[in-house]
Amino acid sequence: MAKKTVASLQKKGAKAFTKAVKLVKSNTGSYSFKAEIVPKDKVKEFFGKK
């Protein structure tokens, strides 16, 4: 999966995007990762929302 994501990010115009990974705690106390490909100017919003 990582190779496919990296390959799609190398296309023309893809430098305006970044892959952001956030650690999320569920109600049961376990942790999981949430990963999204977001525009560079929206990264702070991605980490700011809960």
TIVEX-164063 format. One line per field, with one value per atom (N, C-alpha, C, O): atom name; residue number from 1; residue in three letters; x, y, z. Coordinates in steps of 0.02 Angstrom, whole numbers, plus 32768, in hexadecimal, padded with zeros to 4 digits. Layout:
BEGIN
atom = (CA ...) $
seq = (NUM ...) $
type = (ala ...) $
east = (X ...) $
north = (Y ...) $
up = (Z ...) $
//
This chain:
BEGIN
atom = (N CA C O N CA C O N CA C O N CA C O N CA C O N CA C O N CA C O N CA C O N CA C O N CA C O N CA C O N CA C O N CA C O N CA C O N CA C O N CA C O N CA C O N CA C O N CA C O N CA C O N CA C O N CA C O N CA C O N CA C O N CA C O N CA C O N CA C O N CA C O N CA C O N CA C O N CA C O N CA C O N CA C O N CA C O N CA C O N CA C O N CA C O N CA C O N CA C O N CA C O N CA C O N CA C O N CA C O N CA C O N CA C O N CA C O N CA C O N CA C O N CA C O N CA C O) $
seq = (1 1 1 1 2 2 2 2 3 3 3 3 4 4 4 4 5 5 5 5 6 6 6 6 7 7 7 7 8 8 8 8 9 9 9 9 10 10 10 10 11 11 11 11 12 12 12 12 13 13 13 13 14 14 14 14 15 15 15 15 16 16 16 16 17 17 17 17 18 18 18 18 19 19 19 19 20 20 20 20 21 21 21 21 22 22 22 22 23 23 23 23 24 24 24 24 25 25 25 25 26 26 26 26 27 27 27 27 28 28 28 28 29 29 29 29 30 30 30 30 31 31 31 31 32 32 32 32 33 33 33 33 34 34 34 34 35 35 35 35 36 36 36 36 37 37 37 37 38 38 38 38 39 39 39 39 40 40 40 40 41 41 41 41 42 42 42 42 43 43 43 43 44 44 44 44 45 45 45 45 46 46 46 46 47 47 47 47 48 48 48 48 49 49 49 49 50 50 50 50) $
type = (met met met met ala ala ala ala lys lys lys lys lys lys lys lys thr thr thr thr val val val val ala ala ala ala ser ser ser ser leu leu leu leu gln gln gln gln lys lys lys lys lys lys lys lys gly gly gly gly ala ala ala ala lys lys lys lys ala ala ala ala phe phe phe phe thr thr thr thr lys lys lys lys ala ala ala ala val val val val lys lys lys lys leu leu leu leu val val val val lys lys lys lys ser ser ser ser asn asn asn asn thr thr thr thr gly gly gly gly ser ser ser ser tyr tyr tyr tyr ser ser ser ser phe phe phe phe lys lys lys lys ala ala ala ala glu glu glu glu ile ile ile ile val val val val pro pro pro pro lys lys lys lys asp asp asp asp lys lys lys lys val val val val lys lys lys lys glu glu glu glu phe phe phe phe phe phe phe phe gly gly gly gly lys lys lys lys lys lys lys lys) $
east = (8029 8000 802B 801A 8062 808D 80AA 80AF 80BC 80D9 80A6 80B8 8067 8034 8029 8021 802A 8021 805B 8051 8098 80D3 80D3 80E3 80C0 80BE 808A 8096 8051 801E 8032 801C 805C 8072 80A8 80B8 80C6 80FC 80E4 810C 80A3 8088 808D 809A 8082 8087 8052 8018 8067 803A 8031 800C 8052 8049 8073 806A 809F 80C8 809E 80B7 8061 8035 8011 7FEB 801D 7FFD 8031 806B 801A 8045 801B 7FDF 803D 801B 8023 805B 7FEB 7FEC 7FD1 7F9E 7FF5 7FE2 7FD8 8003 7F9E 7F8D 7F7B 7F5A 7F90 7F80 7F3D 7F35 7F0D 7EC9 7EB9 7EC3 7EA0 7E8C 7E40 7E1A 7E2B 7DE4 7DC6 7DEA 7D85 7D62 7D76 7D73 7D8C 7D9F 7DE6 7DFB 7E0B 7E4E 7E85 7EC0 7E73 7EA5 7EB7 7E90 7EF1 7F08 7F09 7F13 7EFE 7F03 7F1E 7F21 7F32 7F4E 7F1B 7EF7 7F18 7EED 7F1B 7F3C 7F1C 7F47 7F1D 7EED 7F2E 7F0C 7F3E 7F72 7F2F 7F57 7F31 7EFA 7F50 7F2F 7F5A 7F97 7F3B 7F63 7F8F 7F7D 7FC9 7FF8 7FDB 7FED 7FAE 7F92 7F5B 7F43 7F46 7F12 7F2D 7F07 7F6F 7F8D 7F7D 7F6D 7F81 7F72 7F29 7F1A 7EFD 7EB6 7EAD 7E86 7ED2 7ECE 7EE3 7EC2 7F19 7F31 7F09 7F09 7EE7 7EC1 7E7D 7E65 7E5D 7E1B 7E20 7E52 7DEC 7DEC 7DBB 7DB4) $
north = (7FC5 8000 803F 8070 803D 8078 8089 80C4 8057 8064 8086 80B3 8071 808E 80D8 8103 80E7 812C 8157 818E 813E 8164 8170 81A6 813E 8145 8179 819F 817B 81AC 81F2 8223 81F9 823B 8257 8293 822F 8246 8262 8276 8263 827E 82CA 82E9 82E8 8330 8352 833F 8385 83A9 838A 83A5 8352 832F 834D 8339 837B 8399 83C6 83DC 83D3 83FC 83D2 83ED 8390 8362 8341 833C 832B 8306 82D1 82D7 829C 8266 8274 8278 827A 8288 824B 822E 8238 81FF 8217 8237 8207 821E 81E2 81B3 81E2 81AF 81C2 81F9 8194 81A1 816E 8132 8187 815C 8150 8180 8111 8101 8103 810C 80FA 80FB 80C1 80C6 808A 804F 8055 802A 8088 8093 807B 8086 805B 8045 807D 80AC 8078 80AB 808F 8053 80BB 80A9 80E4 811C 80D8 810D 8121 80F7 8162 817C 81A1 81D1 8189 81A7 81C2 81A2 81FE 821E 8244 825A 824B 8275 82B7 82BA 82EC 832D 8362 835A 8399 83D0 83EE 83ED 8408 8422 8459 845F 8481 84B8 84A1 84C9 8462 8447 8418 83F8 8412 83E3 83F6 83CA 8435 844A 843D 842C 8444 8434 83EA 83D7 83BF 8377 8364 833A 8381 836F 8393 837D 83C9 83EE 83D0 83D6 83AF 8394 8352 832E 8344 8307 82D5 829E) $
up = (8000 8000 8000 7FDF 8024 8027 7FE3 7FD2 7FBD 7F7C 7F4E 7F28 7F52 7F28 7F3B 7F0F 7F7C 7F93 7F7C 7F64 7F83 7F70 7F25 7F0E 7EFE 7EB6 7EA1 7E72 7EC2 7EAF 7EC4 7EA6 7EF8 7F0E 7EE2 7EE7 7EB6 7E8C 7E49 7E1F 7E3E 7E00 7DFF 7E33 7DC6 7DBE 7DEA 7DEB 7E0F 7E3A 7E7F 7EA8 7E8B 7ECB 7F03 7F3D 7EF3 7F28 7F55 7F8A 7F43 7F6C 7FA1 7FC9 7FA1 7FD0 7FFE 7FEC 8038 8066 8088 808E 809D 80C1 810C 8125 812F 8177 819C 818A 81D1 81FA 8241 825E 825E 82A1 82CC 82B5 830C 833C 835D 8376 835C 8375 83AB 83A2 83E4 841B 8418 8413 841B 8418 845E 848F 8462 84A2 84CF 850C 84B2 84D8 84F4 851B 84E0 84FA 84CB 84D9 8494 8464 8434 842B 8416 83E7 83A0 8396 8371 832A 8304 831E 82C7 829D 8269 824D 825C 8227 81F5 8207 81B8 8185 814D 8136 8137 80FF 80D4 80ED 8095 8069 8063 8048 807C 8080 805E 8059 8047 802C 8063 809E 8050 8082 80AC 80E7 8091 80B8 80E8 8110 80E5 8111 8146 816A 814D 817C 81C4 81EC 81D5 821A 822B 8265 81FC 8208 8215 8241 81F1 81FA 8241 8260 8259 829C 82D2 830C 82C2 82F3 8302 833B 82D1 82DE 8304 82FE 832B 8354 8339 8355) $
//
